[in-house]
Amino acid sequence: MKKEQDYIRDIAEIRTMMERSSKFLSLAGWAGIMAGIYALVGAFVAYSIFGFNPQEIYNPSEEPGAEFSKVIFLALAILLLAIGTAILLSFRKAAKKGEKLWNPTAKRLLINMSVPLSAGGILLLIFIWHDLIGLIAPLSLIFYGLALFSAGRYTFKEIKTLGLIQVGLGLIASCFVEYGVLLWAVGFGVFHIVYGISMHFNYEK
């Protein structure tokens, strides 16, 4: 009986070691929560203060009510805040476990995310150049979702689910452009918070 328990324990330890070597497990739940809060605040400012809410796909940035340059800087600020927070909290989580944040698995995760994110970013710039402002929110959701789904094989399985949700919201936003900002807030804001809370209680408690 004791030998069987030892075998089970050894198998569990081997499985844990293999998972740590093949998956990036330093993502912090609070990073998702904070990213969601940043997104909700940003969506509120863009909509209520800057008046950014495209009603059609073609929406020249010089039209009244859309201080588009300020919206761009706001989006960049949210992105930098979210990335910075994720790095800081993930670093702390890795340090508590005595692990290195930057390892081969983290590199693979970053590479898999960078391809769809880079392609999406370039496409968004092209669309902005052609004043196709109404597609910014939908496409950012779609390409971000694809990036998460692609990176999901190297981290927690919930990341893939979150990615599929973002893609789905992006497709819906493409059909209903007038709700693009709202759906963007739901995807980047609400679902990030839900994901972060789930990760915190499932893996960090």
LOGU-854712 format. One record per residue (C-alpha): residue in one letter; x negated, y negated, z negated. Coordinates in Angstrom, 1 decimal, padded with zeros to 4 digits. Each point is the difference from the previous one (the first is absolute). Layout:
N
ATOM rest   east  north     up
ATOM    a      X      Y      Z
...
END
This chain:
205
ATOM rest   east  north     up
ATOM    m  000.0  000.0  000.0
ATOM    k -002.8 -002.4 -000.9
ATOM    k -001.8  000.8  003.2
ATOM    e  003.1 -000.9  002.0
ATOM    q  000.3 -003.3 -001.8
ATOM    d -003.7 -000.7  000.7
ATOM    y  000.5  000.8  003.7
ATOM    i  003.0 -002.4  000.1
ATOM    r -001.9 -002.7 -001.7
ATOM    d -003.0  000.4  002.3
ATOM    i  002.3 -000.1  003.1
ATOM    a  001.6 -003.2 -001.3
ATOM    e -003.4 -001.6 -000.6
ATOM    i -001.2  001.0  003.5
ATOM    r  003.2 -001.4  001.5
ATOM    t -000.5 -003.3 -001.9
ATOM    m -003.6 -000.2  001.2
ATOM    m  001.0  000.6  003.6
ATOM    e  002.8 -002.6 -000.2
ATOM    r -002.4 -002.6 -001.4
ATOM    s -002.5  000.6  002.7
ATOM    s  002.5 -000.1  002.8
ATOM    k  002.4 -002.7 -001.2
ATOM    f -000.4 -003.6 -001.2
ATOM    l  001.8  000.0 -003.4
ATOM    s -001.1 -003.4 -001.3
ATOM    l  003.0 -001.9  001.4
ATOM    a  001.6 -001.8 -003.0
ATOM    g  003.7 -000.2 -000.3
ATOM    w -000.2 -003.6 -001.3
ATOM    a -001.7 -000.9  003.3
ATOM    g  003.2  000.9  001.8
ATOM    i  002.2 -001.8 -002.5
ATOM    m -002.1 -003.2  000.3
ATOM    a -000.1  000.2  003.8
ATOM    g  003.8  000.3 -000.1
ATOM    i  000.4 -003.1 -002.2
ATOM    y -002.4 -002.0  002.2
ATOM    a  002.1  001.0  003.0
ATOM    l  003.3 -001.0 -001.6
ATOM    v -001.4 -003.4 -001.0
ATOM    g -001.4 -000.5  003.4
ATOM    a  003.2  000.9  001.8
ATOM    f  001.9 -002.4 -002.3
ATOM    v -002.4 -002.9  000.7
ATOM    a  000.0  000.7  003.8
ATOM    y  003.8  000.1  000.2
ATOM    s  001.1 -002.6 -002.6
ATOM    i -002.8 -002.5  000.1
ATOM    f -001.5  000.3  003.5
ATOM    g  003.3  000.9  001.7
ATOM    f -001.5  003.0  001.8
ATOM    n  002.8  002.3  001.2
ATOM    p -000.1  000.8  003.7
ATOM    q  003.4  000.7  001.5
ATOM    e -001.3  001.2  003.4
ATOM    i -003.0  001.8  001.3
ATOM    y -001.2 -003.1  001.9
ATOM    n -000.4 -002.8 -002.5
ATOM    p -002.6 -002.7  000.7
ATOM    s -002.0 -001.0 -003.1
ATOM    e  000.6 -003.7  000.7
ATOM    e  003.8  000.3 -000.5
ATOM    p  001.4 -002.0 -003.0
ATOM    g  000.3  001.9 -003.3
ATOM    a -002.9  002.3  000.6
ATOM    e -003.3 -001.3 -001.4
ATOM    f -001.7  003.0  001.6
ATOM    s -003.7 -000.9 -000.8
ATOM    k  000.9 -000.1 -003.7
ATOM    v  001.7  003.4  000.3
ATOM    i -003.2  001.4  001.6
ATOM    f -002.2 -001.3 -002.9
ATOM    l  002.6  001.3 -002.5
ATOM    a -000.2  003.5  001.6
ATOM    l -003.8  000.0 -000.1
ATOM    a  000.1 -001.1 -003.7
ATOM    i  002.4  002.9 -000.8
ATOM    l -002.2  002.4  001.9
ATOM    l -003.2 -001.1 -001.8
ATOM    l  001.7  000.1 -003.4
ATOM    a  001.4  003.5  000.6
ATOM    i -003.3  001.4  001.2
ATOM    g -002.0 -001.7 -002.8
ATOM    t  002.4  001.3 -002.6
ATOM    a  000.0  003.5  001.4
ATOM    i -003.8  000.1  000.1
ATOM    l -000.3 -001.3 -003.6
ATOM    l  002.6  002.3 -001.5
ATOM    s -001.3  003.0  001.9
ATOM    f -003.5 -000.7 -001.1
ATOM    r  001.1 -000.1 -003.6
ATOM    k  001.9  003.3  000.4
ATOM    a -003.0  001.7  001.6
ATOM    a -002.3 -001.4 -002.7
ATOM    k  002.2  001.5 -002.8
ATOM    k -000.2  003.4  001.7
ATOM    g -003.8 -000.3  000.5
ATOM    e  000.4  000.0  003.8
ATOM    k -001.3 -002.1  002.8
ATOM    l  002.5 -002.1  001.8
ATOM    w -002.0  000.0  003.3
ATOM    n -000.5  003.6  001.1
ATOM    p  000.3  002.0  003.2
ATOM    t  003.8  000.6 -000.5
ATOM    a  000.5 -003.8 -000.5
ATOM    k -001.9 -000.6  003.2
ATOM    r  002.3  002.5  001.9
ATOM    l  003.1 -001.6 -001.5
ATOM    l -001.2 -003.5  001.1
ATOM    i -000.8  001.1  003.5
ATOM    n  003.4  001.7  000.5
ATOM    m  001.7 -003.1 -001.3
ATOM    s -002.1 -002.5  002.0
ATOM    v  000.9  001.3  003.5
ATOM    p  003.8 -000.6 -000.1
ATOM    l -000.5 -003.2 -002.1
ATOM    s -002.5 -001.4  002.4
ATOM    a  002.1  000.8  003.0
ATOM    g  003.1 -001.5 -001.7
ATOM    g -001.9 -003.1 -001.0
ATOM    i -001.2 -000.6  003.5
ATOM    l  003.4  000.6  001.5
ATOM    l  001.6 -002.4 -002.5
ATOM    l -002.5 -002.7  001.0
ATOM    i  000.9  000.6  003.6
ATOM    f  003.7 -000.3 -000.8
ATOM    i -000.6 -003.2 -002.0
ATOM    w -001.9 -001.4  003.0
ATOM    h  003.1  000.7  002.2
ATOM    d  002.4 -001.4 -002.6
ATOM    l  001.6  003.3 -000.7
ATOM    i  000.4 -000.9 -003.6
ATOM    g  003.1  002.1 -000.7
ATOM    l -002.1  003.2  000.4
ATOM    i -002.6 -000.8 -002.6
ATOM    a  001.8  001.4 -003.0
ATOM    p  001.2  003.2  001.8
ATOM    l -003.4  000.8  001.5
ATOM    s -001.9 -000.7 -003.2
ATOM    l  002.2  002.5 -001.8
ATOM    i -000.4  002.6  002.8
ATOM    f -003.8 -000.2  000.3
ATOM    y -000.4 -000.1 -003.8
ATOM    g  002.2  003.0 -000.3
ATOM    l -002.0  001.9  002.6
ATOM    a -003.2 -000.9 -001.8
ATOM    l  001.4  001.4 -003.3
ATOM    f  001.2  003.1  001.7
ATOM    s -003.4  000.5  001.6
ATOM    a -001.8 -000.5 -003.3
ATOM    g  002.4  002.2 -001.9
ATOM    r -002.0  003.2  000.6
ATOM    y -002.9 -001.5 -002.1
ATOM    t  001.9 -001.1 -003.0
ATOM    f  003.3  000.5 -001.9
ATOM    k  002.8  001.6  002.0
ATOM    e  002.4 -002.9 -000.9
ATOM    i -002.0 -002.3  002.3
ATOM    k  001.3  001.9  003.1
ATOM    t  003.6 -000.4 -001.2
ATOM    l -000.6 -003.7 -000.6
ATOM    g -001.5 -000.3  003.5
ATOM    l  003.1  001.7  001.6
ATOM    i  002.3 -002.4 -001.9
ATOM    q -002.0 -003.0  001.3
ATOM    v  000.2  001.2  003.6
ATOM    g  003.7  000.6 -000.3
ATOM    l  000.6 -003.5 -001.4
ATOM    g -002.1 -001.4  002.8
ATOM    l  002.1  001.7  002.6
ATOM    i  003.2 -001.3 -001.6
ATOM    a -001.5 -003.5 -000.2
ATOM    s -000.8  000.2  003.8
ATOM    c  003.7  000.6  000.7
ATOM    f  001.2 -002.7 -002.4
ATOM    v -002.6 -002.8  000.3
ATOM    e  002.1 -002.4 -002.1
ATOM    y -000.6  002.3 -003.0
ATOM    g -003.7  000.4  000.6
ATOM    v -001.2 -002.0 -003.0
ATOM    l  002.5  001.7 -002.3
ATOM    l -001.1  003.5  001.2
ATOM    w -003.6 -001.1 -000.3
ATOM    a  000.6 -000.9 -003.6
ATOM    v  001.7  003.3 -000.6
ATOM    g -002.8  002.0  001.6
ATOM    f -003.1 -001.9 -001.3
ATOM    g  001.7 -001.1 -003.2
ATOM    v  002.6  002.3 -001.5
ATOM    f -001.4  003.3  001.3
ATOM    h -003.5 -000.9 -001.1
ATOM    i  001.3 -000.7 -003.5
ATOM    v  002.0  003.3  000.0
ATOM    y -003.1  001.9  001.3
ATOM    g -002.3 -001.6 -002.6
ATOM    i  002.3  000.8 -002.9
ATOM    s  000.4  003.6  001.2
ATOM    m -003.8  000.4  000.4
ATOM    h -000.6 -001.6 -003.5
ATOM    f  002.4  002.4 -001.8
ATOM    n -000.9  003.1  002.0
ATOM    y -003.8 -000.2  000.1
ATOM    e -001.2 -002.6 -002.5
ATOM    k  002.1  000.6 -003.1
END
